[in-house]
Amino acid sequence: MIVWRDCVWLIFMLSSFAIPYNSDGTLRRLKSLRIGTAAGEVTGSAQWWKRKLSPALPAVLALAAVAACTWGSFRLGQTSAFTGFLYLVLVVLAALYGGFWQATVVSIAAAACLNYYFVPPIFSFANSPANWVALGAFEFTALVISRLSLQAQARARDAIADQRYMERLYETSRRILLLDRSGDPGRLITGLIRETFDLRTVSLFDALPAATFQCGQASDEAEQRTRDAYFLGADTFDAQTNSWYCVVRVGTRPVGGLGLNGTAMTSLPATALASLTGIALERARAAQRESRAEAARQTEQLRTAVLDALAHEFKTPLTVVRTASSGLLAVGGLSELQADLLLVIDRQATTLDHLTQRLLRAARLDTAHFTPRCEPALFSALVRQAIQRLDQEADRLRFQVALPHR
């Protein structure tokens, strides 16, 4: 019974080091209970324990386990080696879940219990080499395990954060496909990114129209640094404002800059978001080019239809004119001047008829599928044919064709 009381007293004294202290070194006192007179709400020490002492729970549980192992091993007559391994497991657990300082408190308690109860002379804190070796082993284990635990927790937090950012990137890419093509792509993209990633400000510089778009809290500095990211061609991170300024690229070609203000994301999600922005801009421009091409195609179809209709409308009166002039020439009884005038009318009507037929053929070229046939031709022959088609002889005499001697 004396052993149990001594063990409990020793653990209780050492456990006080695991309780949080104030900045001036004084022990934090429990808050007194406060009873609400209006609603009868009771707050006090229970909330204080839950909020303040929960970080020290691994050390408290480990110290209780040290006390239980000490009592059990002493009653069963176990050796110091067996009990030391049990203490080592408890130190490892305290370092894993509580950190280095809580594991240090547990290691000191374990070394003290091991020296007091199991290292001869027992019931004495005589300085023996075994005590210092045990304390050094416990401390080394606490240091190594706590560092490994912190690294593993940091990697786990980074992996969880990256997973969340990847989910948001997927959501952004999915919503980019549903953007309204009729709206301004710069404003739509910045609003979508700010809403998905819950950012303070999103700035986008589009190099093609040399325009900057912002969504959120407007900032001249963010706008300028977004432009600088494009002109300098480098991604930068501002730790003071938690802001990324990335180059927006399509492939390897820079097309703008992207500013993300109020985020703690790493480089990988930031550059991936800039790439998505470049794809969204290129997709919007492709849609605009497609719209312009469709409008040009419809305009060409309208022009072809108008030409076809005009050619048919011209052909009908020209046929009547040619018929009337040919009939008058066939009837005869005309003077020489009248006959010459009718010949001019008939000749010009024939020319207009040929032009109308060419308009009809040109209209059919836009709708028909044909394969051009290449034939050798002399350029001089083509020039002569063009000259001979001139009506006035004076015009034909103005041109001279000279062939080089072979």
GIMOVEN-V91010 format. One line per field, one symbol per residue. phi: phi as a letter, one per 20 degrees, with the letter a starting at -180 (. if undefined). psi: psi as a letter, one per 20 degrees, with the letter a starting at -180 (. if undefined). burial: # if it has 24 or more other ideal C-beta (glycine too) atoms within 12 Angstrom, else .. A space follows every 10 residues. Layout:
# GIMOVEN-V91010
phi=???
psi=???
burial=???
This chain:
# GIMOVEN-V91010
phi=.fffffffff fffffffeef dffeneffef fffcdfefdm edcrffffff eeeffefgff ffffffffff fffffemfef ffffffffff ffffffddof ffffffffff ffffffdcef fflbeffdgf ffffffffff ffffffffff ffffffffff ffffffffff fffffffdff ffefffffff ffffffelef bcdcdeffel cdcccoffbf ffffffffff fembeccdff dlcdcdeecd mdefcrccdd dnbdfeffff ffffffffff ffffffffff ffffffffff ffffffffff ffffffffff ffffffffff fnmdffffff ffffffffff ffffffffff ffffffdeec dfdecfbeff ffffffffff feffffffdc ddeffe
psi=hhgggggggg hhhhihiipq rrhjiqppqp qqqppphgik ppqchghggh hhihhjhhgg hhhhhggghg gghghikrrh gghhhghhgh ggghhgiiag hhhgghhggg hggghhhipq prkqlpoqhh ghgggggggg gggghgghgg ghhghgghgg ghgghhghgg hghhhhijqo iirohghggg hgghggjlrg qpppoohgil qppqpbopph ghgghgghhg hhkqpqpohg jlppoqpoqo djopiaqppo plqkqahghg hhhhghgghg ghhhhhhghh ghhhhhghgh gggghggggh ghhhhghhgg ghgghhghhh gajqrhghhg ghggggghhg ghhghghhgg hhhhhhhqpr oqppqqqphh hhggghhhip gphhhhiiqp pppqp.
burial=.....##..# #..##.#### .......... .......... .......... .....##### #######.## #.##.....# ..##.##### ########## ########## #########. .......... #..##.###. ##..##..#. .......... ....#..##. .##..#..#. ....###### ####.##.## #######... .#####..#. .##.###### ....####.. ..######## ...####### ######..## ########## #####..... .......... ...#..##.. #..##..#.. ##..#..... .......... .#..##..#. ..#..#..## ..#....... .......... .......... .......... ......
